[in-house]
Amino acid sequence: MSDTARRSYGVGALAGTAAFVLTYVFVYALSIPTVQDALLTNIAESFGDDRAAWKIVGWVFFNAQFVTTTITVNIPFLGGTSAVNFIAENESLSPILYLLPPAVLTAAGMATARLDGAADIGRAVRVGPAVVLGYLPLAVLGSVLFTVSAGESGQGAPTLLTAIVLAGIVYPVVFGTVGAALATALGEL
């Protein structure tokens, strides 16, 4: 692999990392009041998970990428497992949240192409997907770190496989490529 390719992929990885962090920060800013007032946060905190709010914001972060949250309740006769998207099922959370990951990942793809100096669409299509190199590891890590446990009564976490495939791979590859292609097209104007 040439030094130019390494640099391009390194830039893509940094842009993907920045995109993940920025998207989480934006989702946090827009959803933390609703999350702090949520019954789930209060239940998790009463069972000993004092830091549940930032983790539940992580659920919303993944929900914004159509990754459900798997909630398991271990209470006899009342328990079970369900998959939930809190943005879709909660009127207090704005559907605008769905636009954040694509917008930030598109910007990351644009930045990657600009820093790479991509001048044609072929080059943009090769460097844009490099955003996944930074986004995927954080999506995997986040899907584990955003697990909330309510003692023996249950737990909730982003649905792991969907978090990896949809949020970790599909979103950054698609929107990173779109951003890189846009940067190239706008550069020709």
Backbone as a printed PyTorch tensor [residue, N CA C, xyz], in Angstrom:
tensor([[[  0.8500,  -1.1680,   0.0000],
         [  0.0000,   0.0000,   0.0000],
         [  0.9030,   1.2400,   0.0000]],

        [[  0.5700,   2.2050,  -0.8220],
         [  1.3940,   3.4100,  -0.9450],
         [  1.1860,   4.3370,   0.2500]],

        [[  2.1060,   5.2560,   0.4250],
         [  1.9950,   6.2360,   1.5050],
         [  0.7630,   7.1180,   1.3200]],

        [[  0.4160,   7.4200,   0.0840],
         [ -0.7660,   8.2370,  -0.2000],
         [ -2.0330,   7.5140,   0.2400]],

        [[ -2.1110,   6.2190,  -0.0610],
         [ -3.2820,   5.4330,   0.3490],
         [ -3.3680,   5.3480,   1.8660]],

        [[ -2.2270,   5.1210,   2.5370],
         [ -2.2190,   5.0590,   4.0030],
         [ -2.7040,   6.3740,   4.6000]],

        [[ -2.2260,   7.4660,   4.0290],
         [ -2.6230,   8.7780,   4.5310],
         [ -4.1130,   8.9920,   4.3140]],

        [[ -4.6280,   8.6060,   3.1530],
         [ -6.0550,   8.7570,   2.8570],
         [ -6.9060,   7.9390,   3.8210]],

        [[ -6.4890,   6.7160,   4.0620],
         [ -7.2480,   5.8690,   4.9840],
         [ -7.1200,   6.3630,   6.4190]],

        [[ -5.9620,   6.9180,   6.7490],
         [ -5.7810,   7.5040,   8.0790],
         [ -6.6880,   8.7090,   8.2770]],

        [[ -6.7820,   9.5490,   7.2500],
         [ -7.6710,  10.7090,   7.3020],
         [ -9.1220,  10.2380,   7.4310]],

        [[ -9.4850,   9.2120,   6.6600],
         [-10.8410,   8.6630,   6.7440],
         [-11.1430,   8.1160,   8.1230]],

        [[-10.1750,   7.4220,   8.7150],
         [-10.3620,   6.8730,  10.0580],
         [-10.5440,   7.9870,  11.0790]],

        [[ -9.7470,   9.0390,  10.9730],
         [ -9.9030,  10.1790,  11.8900],
         [-11.2450,  10.8650,  11.6840]],

        [[-11.6530,  11.0230,  10.4380],
         [-12.9470,  11.6400,  10.1480],
         [-14.0900,  10.7810,  10.6820]],

        [[-13.9700,   9.4560,  10.5690],
         [-14.9980,   8.5540,  11.0990],
         [-15.0800,   8.6130,  12.6120]],

        [[-13.9230,   8.6810,  13.2650],
         [-13.8890,   8.7980,  14.7250],
         [-14.5460,  10.1050,  15.1580]],

        [[-14.1650,  11.1900,  14.4880],
         [-14.7520,  12.4970,  14.8030],
         [-16.2580,  12.4950,  14.5610]],

        [[-16.6970,  11.8450,  13.4830],
         [-18.1290,  11.7860,  13.1700],
         [-18.9030,  11.0580,  14.2620]],

        [[-18.3610,   9.9490,  14.7510],
         [-19.0300,   9.1990,  15.8100],
         [-19.1680,  10.0680,  17.0590]],

        [[-18.0670,  10.6750,  17.4700],
         [-18.0600,  11.4880,  18.6940],
         [-18.9890,  12.6920,  18.5460]],

        [[-18.8880,  13.4120,  17.4220],
         [-19.7520,  14.5740,  17.2160],
         [-21.2320,  14.2060,  17.1770]],

        [[-21.5470,  13.1150,  16.5060],
         [-22.9480,  12.6930,  16.4390],
         [-23.4610,  12.3660,  17.8310]],

        [[-22.6630,  11.6570,  18.6340],
         [-23.0780,  11.3530,  20.0030],
         [-23.2910,  12.6470,  20.7950]],

        [[-22.3850,  13.6020,  20.6580],
         [-22.5080,  14.8750,  21.3800],
         [-23.7820,  15.6040,  20.9660]],

        [[-24.0760,  15.6380,  19.6640],
         [-25.3000,  16.2970,  19.1900],
         [-26.5450,  15.5730,  19.7080]],

        [[-26.5410,  14.2470,  19.6440],
         [-27.6820,  13.4760,  20.1520],
         [-27.8310,  13.7150,  21.6550]],

        [[-26.7200,  13.7430,  22.3650],
         [-26.7500,  14.0050,  23.8110],
         [-27.4010,  15.3660,  24.0810]],

        [[-26.9460,  16.3900,  23.3770],
         [-27.4660,  17.7380,  23.5990],
         [-28.9660,  17.8240,  23.3230]],

        [[-29.4360,  17.1060,  22.3100],
         [-30.8490,  17.1700,  21.9340],
         [-31.7550,  16.2440,  22.7440]],

        [[-31.1790,  15.2220,  23.3810],
         [-32.0420,  14.2350,  24.0360],
         [-31.8610,  14.1200,  25.5470]],

        [[-30.8240,  14.6980,  26.1270],
         [-30.5640,  14.4710,  27.5510],
         [-31.7120,  14.9180,  28.4600]],

        [[-32.4100,  16.0290,  28.2150],
         [-33.5320,  16.3630,  29.1080],
         [-34.6110,  15.2770,  29.1220]],

        [[-34.9200,  14.7490,  27.9540],
         [-35.9370,  13.6950,  27.8630],
         [-35.4430,  12.4150,  28.5350]],

        [[-34.1770,  12.0820,  28.3060],
         [-33.6080,  10.8610,  28.8810],
         [-33.5540,  10.9460,  30.3990]],

        [[-33.1700,  12.0890,  30.9400],
         [-33.0770,  12.2230,  32.3900],
         [-34.4340,  12.0970,  33.0620]],

        [[-35.4880,  12.4770,  32.3630],
         [-36.8320,  12.3720,  32.9210],
         [-37.4620,  11.0040,  32.6930]],

        [[-36.7880,  10.1490,  31.9380],
         [-37.3610,   8.8540,  31.5630],
         [-37.4180,   7.8950,  32.7520]],

        [[-38.4630,   7.1450,  32.7980],
         [-38.6490,   6.1380,  33.8340],
         [-37.5320,   5.1040,  33.8110]],

        [[-37.0960,   4.6910,  32.6170],
         [-36.0230,   3.6990,  32.5140],
         [-34.7440,   4.1690,  33.1930]],

        [[-34.4200,   5.4420,  33.0430],
         [-33.2190,   5.9830,  33.6800],
         [-33.3610,   5.9030,  35.1920]],

        [[-34.5130,   6.2780,  35.7060],
         [-34.7380,   6.2440,  37.1580],
         [-34.6790,   4.8230,  37.7010]],

        [[-35.2340,   3.8770,  36.9720],
         [-35.1970,   2.4770,  37.4100],
         [-33.7610,   1.9740,  37.4110]],

        [[-33.0240,   2.2180,  36.3210],
         [-31.6330,   1.7580,  36.2390],
         [-30.7930,   2.3720,  37.3500]],

        [[-30.9890,   3.6600,  37.6160],
         [-30.2100,   4.3150,  38.6630],
         [-30.5840,   3.7950,  40.0480]],

        [[-31.8470,   3.4450,  40.2530],
         [-32.2460,   2.9260,  41.5640],
         [-31.6900,   1.5290,  41.8160]],

        [[-31.3480,   0.8020,  40.7530],
         [-30.7450,  -0.5190,  40.9070],
         [-29.2180,  -0.4700,  40.8700]],

        [[-28.6600,   0.7300,  40.9530],
         [-27.2280,   0.8370,  41.1100],
         [-26.4400,   1.3180,  39.9120]],

        [[-27.0690,   1.5770,  38.7680],
         [-26.3230,   2.0910,  37.6260],
         [-26.4740,   3.6150,  37.6190]],

        [[-25.6040,   4.2780,  38.3900],
         [-25.6920,   5.7250,  38.5690],
         [-25.4210,   6.5200,  37.3060]],

        [[-24.7920,   5.9150,  36.3350],
         [-24.4420,   6.6100,  35.1000],
         [-25.3460,   6.1970,  33.9400]],

        [[-26.5710,   5.8780,  34.2340],
         [-27.4500,   5.3380,  33.2040],
         [-27.8300,   6.3500,  32.1350]],

        [[-27.9200,   7.6220,  32.4530],
         [-28.4150,   8.6070,  31.4760],
         [-27.5350,   8.6670,  30.2330]],

        [[-26.2130,   8.7330,  30.3730],
         [-25.3530,   8.8240,  29.1860],
         [-25.4110,   7.5440,  28.3590]],

        [[-25.6680,   6.4150,  29.0330],
         [-25.7860,   5.1500,  28.3030],
         [-27.1010,   5.0970,  27.5230]],

        [[-28.1550,   5.6080,  28.1320],
         [-29.4520,   5.6120,  27.4540],
         [-29.4220,   6.5970,  26.2870]],

        [[-28.6620,   7.6870,  26.4060],
         [-28.4370,   8.5640,  25.2480],
         [-27.7530,   7.7560,  24.1350]],

        [[-26.8770,   6.8370,  24.5310],
         [-26.2530,   5.9410,  23.5480],
         [-27.2890,   5.0970,  22.8210]],

        [[-28.3220,   4.6790,  23.5270],
         [-29.4040,   3.9390,  22.8660],
         [-30.0540,   4.8220,  21.8070]],

        [[-30.3250,   6.0830,  22.1900],
         [-30.9510,   7.0200,  21.2590],
         [-30.0240,   7.2770,  20.0670]],

        [[-28.7240,   7.3770,  20.3300],
         [-27.7240,   7.5400,  19.2710],
         [-27.8510,   6.4070,  18.2550]],

        [[-27.9100,   5.1740,  18.7390],
         [-28.0540,   4.0380,  17.8270],
         [-29.4460,   4.0000,  17.2080]],

        [[-30.4930,   4.3560,  17.9740],
         [-31.8450,   4.4090,  17.4220],
         [-31.9230,   5.3800,  16.2470]],

        [[-31.1240,   6.4550,  16.2800],
         [-31.1030,   7.4300,  15.1920],
         [-30.5510,   6.8250,  13.9070]],

        [[-29.9380,   5.6530,  14.0170],
         [-29.4150,   4.9320,  12.8610],
         [-30.2220,   3.6540,  12.6240]],

        [[-31.4330,   3.6310,  13.1650],
         [-32.3770,   2.5290,  13.0230],
         [-31.8870,   1.2280,  13.6600]],

        [[-31.0530,   1.3500,  14.6690],
         [-30.6230,   0.2020,  15.4650],
         [-31.5270,   0.1770,  16.6970]],

        [[-32.2310,  -0.9220,  16.8920],
         [-33.1250,  -1.0100,  18.0440],
         [-32.3350,  -1.2420,  19.3330]],

        [[-33.0180,  -1.0110,  20.4370],
         [-32.4750,  -1.3030,  21.7530],
         [-33.1830,  -2.5650,  22.2400]],

        [[-32.4090,  -3.5580,  22.6460],
         [-32.9900,  -4.7920,  23.1660],
         [-33.1300,  -4.6620,  24.6760]],

        [[-34.3670,  -4.7240,  25.1460],
         [-34.6770,  -4.6310,  26.5720],
         [-35.1020,  -6.0180,  27.0430]],

        [[-34.4200,  -6.5060,  28.0790],
         [-34.7580,  -7.8000,  28.6590],
         [-35.1720,  -7.5880,  30.1060]],

        [[-36.3540,  -8.0670,  30.4490],
         [-36.8650,  -7.9610,  31.8110],
         [-36.9680,  -9.3660,  32.3760]],

        [[-36.3120,  -9.5750,  33.5270],
         [-36.2900, -10.8970,  34.1690],
         [-37.1860, -10.9220,  35.3960]],

        [[-38.4590, -10.6730,  35.1960],
         [-39.4300, -10.7230,  36.2840],
         [-40.4260, -11.8220,  35.9360]],

        [[-40.5990, -12.8050,  36.8400],
         [-41.5200, -13.9050,  36.5440],
         [-42.9110, -13.4010,  36.1450]],

        [[-43.4520, -13.9780,  35.1140],
         [-44.7770, -13.7180,  34.5600],
         [-44.9200, -12.3410,  33.8940]],

        [[-43.9540, -11.4500,  34.0620],
         [-44.0230, -10.1210,  33.4580],
         [-42.8710,  -9.8690,  32.4970]],

        [[-41.8710, -10.7230,  32.5790],
         [-40.6370, -10.4900,  31.8340],
         [-40.7330, -10.8510,  30.3690]],

        [[-39.6180, -10.6150,  29.7200],
         [-39.5060, -10.9210,  28.3070],
         [-38.4680, -10.0340,  27.6680]],

        [[-38.3580, -10.1760,  26.3660],
         [-37.3990,  -9.3880,  25.6190],
         [-38.1370,  -8.6610,  24.5130]],

        [[-37.7860,  -7.3990,  24.3330],
         [-38.3880,  -6.6360,  23.2430],
         [-37.3450,  -5.7190,  22.6250]],

        [[-37.5730,  -5.3930,  21.3670],
         [-36.7020,  -4.4710,  20.6390],
         [-37.4570,  -3.1570,  20.4770]],

        [[-36.7910,  -2.0610,  20.8510],
         [-37.4540,  -0.7650,  20.9050],
         [-36.6160,   0.2920,  20.1930]],

        [[-37.2870,   1.1840,  19.4840],
         [-36.6490,   2.3880,  18.9640],
         [-37.3320,   3.5420,  19.6830]],

        [[-36.6190,   4.1610,  20.6240],
         [-37.2090,   5.1930,  21.4690],
         [-37.5680,   6.4540,  20.6920]],

        [[-36.8780,   6.7420,  19.6140],
         [-37.2250,   7.9180,  18.8150],
         [-38.5920,   7.7010,  18.1600]],

        [[-38.8090,   6.5110,  17.6280],
         [-40.0740,   6.2020,  16.9630],
         [-41.2290,   6.0920,  17.9510]],

        [[-40.9340,   5.6900,  19.1850],
         [-42.0010,   5.4110,  20.1400],
         [-42.1740,   6.4810,  21.2190]],

        [[-41.4110,   7.5640,  21.1480],
         [-41.4780,   8.5780,  22.1790],
         [-41.6550,   9.9420,  21.5220]],

        [[-42.7730,  10.5890,  21.7830],
         [-43.0530,  11.8850,  21.1740],
         [-42.1210,  12.9770,  21.6800]],

        [[-41.4470,  12.7410,  22.7950],
         [-40.5450,  13.7460,  23.3650],
         [-39.2120,  13.8100,  22.6170]],

        [[-38.8870,  12.7800,  21.8650],
         [-37.6410,  12.7590,  21.1020],
         [-37.9410,  13.1390,  19.6550]],

        [[-37.2290,  14.1360,  19.1610],
         [-37.4750,  14.6730,  17.8290],
         [-37.0040,  13.7250,  16.7280]],

        [[-37.8080,  13.5710,  15.6830],
         [-37.3740,  12.7960,  14.5180],
         [-36.1650,  13.4200,  13.8070]],

        [[-35.8400,  14.6600,  14.1360],
         [-34.6490,  15.3250,  13.5920],
         [-33.4070,  14.5050,  13.9230]],

        [[-33.4610,  13.7500,  15.0180],
         [-32.3200,  12.9180,  15.4260],
         [-31.9130,  11.9460,  14.3280]],

        [[-32.8680,  11.5100,  13.5030],
         [-32.5540,  10.5940,  12.4060],
         [-31.6340,  11.2440,  11.3580]],

        [[-31.6410,  12.5630,  11.2800],
         [-30.8440,  13.2720,  10.2780],
         [-29.3950,  13.4850,  10.7170]],

        [[-29.1360,  13.4200,  12.0160],
         [-27.7890,  13.7160,  12.5070],
         [-26.7090,  12.7620,  11.9860]],

        [[-26.8630,  11.4360,  12.1230],
         [-25.7910,  10.5600,  11.6240],
         [-25.5020,  10.7350,  10.1290]],

        [[-26.5290,  10.7770,   9.2610],
         [-26.2080,  10.9780,   7.8440],
         [-25.5160,  12.3150,   7.5750]],

        [[-25.9590,  13.3710,   8.2440],
         [-25.3680,  14.6880,   8.0080],
         [-23.9080,  14.7300,   8.4440]],

        [[-23.6240,  14.2180,   9.6200],
         [-22.2520,  14.2730,  10.1310],
         [-21.3480,  13.3290,   9.3430]],

        [[-21.8470,  12.1520,   8.9880],
         [-21.0410,  11.2270,   8.1920],
         [-20.7910,  11.7500,   6.7730]],

        [[-21.7660,  12.4460,   6.2140],
         [-21.5660,  13.0650,   4.9050],
         [-20.4740,  14.1270,   4.9950]],

        [[-20.5200,  14.9270,   6.0740],
         [-19.4670,  15.9310,   6.2860],
         [-18.1060,  15.2590,   6.4670]],

        [[-18.0710,  14.1270,   7.1450],
         [-16.8070,  13.3930,   7.3280],
         [-16.2750,  12.8940,   5.9930]],

        [[-17.1680,  12.4120,   5.1380],
         [-16.7620,  11.9820,   3.8000],
         [-16.2500,  13.1410,   2.9660]],

        [[-16.9050,  14.2920,   3.0970],
         [-16.4530,  15.4830,   2.3680],
         [-15.0560,  15.8910,   2.8420]],

        [[-14.8660,  15.8930,   4.1640],
         [-13.5650,  16.2640,   4.7160],
         [-12.4800,  15.2900,   4.2640]],

        [[-12.8110,  14.0250,   4.2470],
         [-11.8430,  13.0130,   3.8070],
         [-11.4150,  13.2580,   2.3630]],

        [[-12.3810,  13.5110,   1.4910],
         [-12.0630,  13.7620,   0.0810],
         [-11.2620,  15.0460,  -0.0870]],

        [[-11.6450,  16.0700,   0.6390],
         [-10.9260,  17.3540,   0.5280],
         [ -9.4800,  17.2090,   0.9920]],

        [[ -9.2910,  16.5660,   2.1540],
         [ -7.9330,  16.3990,   2.6860],
         [ -7.1020,  15.4540,   1.8220]],

        [[ -7.7810,  14.5200,   1.1720],
         [ -7.0960,  13.6020,   0.2640],
         [ -6.7190,  14.2930,  -1.0420]],

        [[ -7.4610,  15.3360,  -1.3750],
         [ -7.2340,  16.0110,  -2.6500],
         [ -7.9100,  15.2990,  -3.8030]],

        [[ -8.9250,  14.4860,  -3.4930],
         [ -9.6410,  13.7390,  -4.5340],
         [-10.2150,  14.7130,  -5.5580]],

        [[ -9.8510,  14.5270,  -6.8000],
         [-10.2830,  15.4290,  -7.8630],
         [-11.2880,  14.7870,  -8.8140]],

        [[-11.4470,  13.4680,  -8.7230],
         [-12.4070,  12.8020,  -9.6050],
         [-13.2790,  11.8590,  -8.7890]],

        [[-14.4040,  11.5180,  -9.3560],
         [-15.3930,  10.6940,  -8.6530],
         [-14.8400,   9.3110,  -8.3280]],

        [[-14.0050,   8.7700,  -9.1850],
         [-13.4100,   7.4580,  -8.9260],
         [-12.5820,   7.4600,  -7.6530]],

        [[-11.7880,   8.4970,  -7.4770],
         [-10.9790,   8.6190,  -6.2570],
         [-11.8790,   8.8410,  -5.0400]],

        [[-12.9070,   9.6480,  -5.1880],
         [-13.8350,   9.9140,  -4.0860],
         [-14.5100,   8.6310,  -3.6090]],

        [[-14.8970,   7.7880,  -4.5570],
         [-15.5590,   6.5240,  -4.2070],
         [-14.5920,   5.5760,  -3.4870]],

        [[-13.3120,   5.7440,  -3.7190],
         [-12.3210,   4.9050,  -3.0220],
         [-11.9950,   5.4270,  -1.6240]],

        [[-11.9650,   6.7500,  -1.4370],
         [-11.5690,   7.2860,  -0.1280],
         [-12.7480,   7.5420,   0.8040]],

        [[-13.9240,   7.8160,   0.2710],
         [-15.1040,   8.0900,   1.1070],
         [-15.4330,   6.9880,   2.1030]],

        [[-15.4320,   5.7230,   1.6630],
         [-15.7600,   4.6410,   2.6010],
         [-14.7410,   4.4670,   3.7320]],

        [[-13.5830,   5.1090,   3.6340],
         [-12.5690,   4.9840,   4.6890],
         [-13.0700,   5.5260,   6.0220]],

        [[-14.1470,   6.2890,   6.0080],
         [-14.7560,   6.7960,   7.2330],
         [-15.1240,   5.6250,   8.1600]],

        [[-15.4440,   4.4780,   7.5810],
         [-15.8130,   3.2980,   8.3720],
         [-14.6670,   2.8460,   9.2870]],

        [[-13.4400,   3.1360,   8.9200],
         [-12.2840,   2.6870,   9.7100],
         [-12.2560,   3.3060,  11.1090]],

        [[-12.8110,   4.4830,  11.2560],
         [-12.8950,   5.0990,  12.5780],
         [-14.2360,   4.8780,  13.2380]],

        [[-15.2860,   4.7930,  12.4380],
         [-16.6530,   4.6930,  12.9650],
         [-16.9720,   3.2930,  13.4820]],

        [[-16.5730,   2.2680,  12.7540],
         [-16.9020,   0.8860,  13.1160],
         [-16.3720,   0.4840,  14.4990]],

        [[-15.0990,   0.7110,  14.7990],
         [-14.6310,   0.2940,  16.1310],
         [-15.3900,   0.9750,  17.2660]],

        [[-15.7500,   2.2410,  17.0720],
         [-16.5000,   2.9420,  18.1120],
         [-17.9370,   2.4500,  18.1890]],

        [[-18.5100,   2.0340,  17.0630],
         [-19.8610,   1.4630,  17.0890],
         [-19.8650,   0.1450,  17.8670]],

        [[-18.8340,  -0.6580,  17.6620],
         [-18.7280,  -1.9240,  18.4100],
         [-18.5440,  -1.6290,  19.9000]],

        [[-17.6220,  -0.7300,  20.2090],
         [-17.3700,  -0.3640,  21.6000],
         [-18.6140,   0.2420,  22.2480]],

        [[-19.2750,   1.1390,  21.5270],
         [-20.4780,   1.7740,  22.0580],
         [-21.5970,   0.7900,  22.3160]],

        [[-21.7530,  -0.1870,  21.4440],
         [-22.8300,  -1.1610,  21.6370],
         [-22.6210,  -1.9820,  22.9070]],

        [[-21.3710,  -2.0820,  23.3520],
         [-21.0740,  -2.7790,  24.6140],
         [-21.1480,  -1.8110,  25.7910]],

        [[-20.5480,  -0.6250,  25.6490],
         [-20.5220,   0.3500,  26.7470],
         [-21.9040,   0.8950,  27.0980]],

        [[-22.8080,   0.9430,  26.1330],
         [-24.1340,   1.4940,  26.3770],
         [-25.1010,   0.4610,  26.9510]],

        [[-24.5830,  -0.5840,  27.5650],
         [-25.4210,  -1.5680,  28.2400],
         [-25.8020,  -1.0410,  29.6200]],

        [[-27.0840,  -1.0710,  29.9130],
         [-27.5890,  -0.6310,  31.2120],
         [-28.1780,  -1.8490,  31.9060]],

        [[-27.7320,  -2.0650,  33.1230],
         [-28.2190,  -3.1980,  33.8920],
         [-29.0460,  -2.6980,  35.0600]],

        [[-30.1620,  -3.3410,  35.2750],
         [-31.0210,  -3.0360,  36.4160],
         [-30.9360,  -4.2080,  37.3960]],

        [[-29.7280,  -4.4870,  37.8360],
         [-29.5120,  -5.6090,  38.7470],
         [-29.8850,  -6.9160,  38.0860]],

        [[-30.5330,  -7.7670,  38.8280],
         [-30.9770,  -9.0620,  38.3110],
         [-32.3020,  -8.9520,  37.5610]],

        [[-32.9050,  -7.7590,  37.6170],
         [-34.2290,  -7.5720,  37.0290],
         [-34.2190,  -7.4390,  35.5140]],

        [[-33.0690,  -7.0860,  34.9400],
         [-33.0220,  -6.9660,  33.4960],
         [-31.9040,  -6.0690,  33.0150]],

        [[-31.8840,  -5.8770,  31.7200],
         [-30.8870,  -5.0030,  31.1190],
         [-31.3820,  -4.5200,  29.7700]],

        [[-30.7000,  -3.4870,  29.2760],
         [-30.9820,  -2.9620,  27.9510],
         [-29.6760,  -2.6070,  27.2740]],

        [[-29.6320,  -2.7620,  25.9660],
         [-28.4300,  -2.4530,  25.1910],
         [-28.8120,  -2.3500,  23.7260]],

        [[-27.9970,  -1.6210,  22.9430],
         [-28.2360,  -1.6320,  21.5060],
         [-28.1440,  -3.0640,  20.9740]],

        [[-28.9770,  -3.3960,  20.0170],
         [-28.9610,  -4.7210,  19.4190],
         [-27.6350,  -4.8860,  18.6820]],

        [[-26.8030,  -5.8040,  19.1760],
         [-25.3970,  -5.8870,  18.7860],
         [-25.1700,  -6.0580,  17.2860]],

        [[-25.7680,  -7.0470,  16.6710],
         [-25.5180,  -7.3130,  15.2530],
         [-25.9310,  -6.1300,  14.3790]],

        [[-27.0930,  -5.5680,  14.6690],
         [-27.5620,  -4.4170,  13.8980],
         [-26.6650,  -3.2020,  14.1280]],

        [[-26.1850,  -3.0400,  15.3640],
         [-25.2790,  -1.9290,  15.6690],
         [-24.0030,  -2.0410,  14.8480]],

        [[-23.4870,  -3.2350,  14.7290],
         [-22.2540,  -3.4380,  13.9780],
         [-22.4850,  -3.2600,  12.4760]],

        [[-23.4920,  -3.9480,  11.9490],
         [-23.7040,  -3.9430,  10.4960],
         [-24.2840,  -2.6140,  10.0070]],

        [[-25.3770,  -2.1780,  10.6000],
         [-26.0590,  -0.9910,  10.0880],
         [-25.3450,   0.2970,  10.5020]],

        [[-25.1430,   0.4820,  11.8140],
         [-24.5080,   1.7200,  12.2840],
         [-23.0040,   1.7140,  12.0370]],

        [[-22.3660,   0.5730,  12.2120],
         [-20.9140,   0.5200,  12.1050],
         [-20.3710,   0.4320,  10.6990]],

        [[-21.1350,  -0.1870,   9.7970],
         [-20.6190,  -0.3840,   8.4300],
         [-21.4530,   0.3580,   7.3840]],

        [[-22.7500,   0.0740,   7.3240],
         [-23.5820,   0.6150,   6.2440],
         [-23.6290,   2.1480,   6.2760]],

        [[-23.9660,   2.7210,   7.4170],
         [-24.0690,   4.1840,   7.4980],
         [-22.7600,   4.8800,   7.1010]],

        [[-21.6070,   4.5410,   7.7110],
         [-20.3980,   5.2730,   7.3290],
         [-19.9450,   5.0240,   5.8870]],

        [[-20.1410,   3.8190,   5.3780],
         [-19.7430,   3.5560,   3.9880],
         [-20.6230,   4.3590,   3.0320]],

        [[-21.9290,   4.3030,   3.2240],
         [-22.8450,   4.9980,   2.3110],
         [-22.6660,   6.5110,   2.4000]],

        [[-22.7570,   7.0610,   3.6180],
         [-22.7240,   8.5180,   3.7390],
         [-21.3110,   9.0850,   3.5970]],

        [[-20.2920,   8.3110,   3.9550],
         [-18.9190,   8.7390,   3.6940],
         [-18.6610,   8.8500,   2.2020]],

        [[-19.1730,   7.8910,   1.4410],
         [-19.0270,   7.9060,  -0.0140],
         [-19.8230,   9.0570,  -0.6300]],

        [[-21.0470,   9.2490,  -0.1590],
         [-21.8600,  10.3690,  -0.6610],
         [-21.1400,  11.6890,  -0.4000]],

        [[-20.6060,  11.8490,   0.8050],
         [-19.8900,  13.0830,   1.1350],
         [-18.6700,  13.2980,   0.2690]],

        [[-17.8980,  12.2460,   0.0560],
         [-16.7020,  12.3550,  -0.7820],
         [-17.0840,  12.6990,  -2.2220]],

        [[-18.1390,  12.0710,  -2.7290],
         [-18.5990,  12.3630,  -4.0890],
         [-19.0900,  13.8060,  -4.2010]],

        [[-19.8100,  14.2750,  -3.1830],
         [-20.2670,  15.6660,  -3.1760],
         [-19.0920,  16.6340,  -3.1630]],

        [[-18.0970,  16.3430,  -2.3430],
         [-16.9210,  17.2140,  -2.2700],
         [-16.2390,  17.2970,  -3.6200]],

        [[-16.1530,  16.1780,  -4.3080],
         [-15.5260,  16.1610,  -5.6280],
         [-16.3720,  16.9340,  -6.6340]],

        [[-17.6820,  16.6900,  -6.6170],
         [-18.5790,  17.3810,  -7.5450],
         [-18.5810,  18.8860,  -7.2890]],

        [[-18.6000,  19.2820,  -6.0330],
         [-18.6100,  20.7120,  -5.7070],
         [-17.2620,  21.3550,  -6.0030]],

        [[-16.2090,  20.5570,  -5.9340],
         [-14.8820,  21.0670,  -6.2560],
         [-14.7320,  21.3880,  -7.7240]],

        [[-15.5450,  20.7380,  -8.5680],
         [-15.4740,  20.9710, -10.0090],
         [-16.2830,  22.1830, -10.4450]],

        [[-17.1050,  22.7110,  -9.5440],
         [-17.9520,  23.8610,  -9.9100],
         [-17.1730,  25.1470,  -9.9050]]])
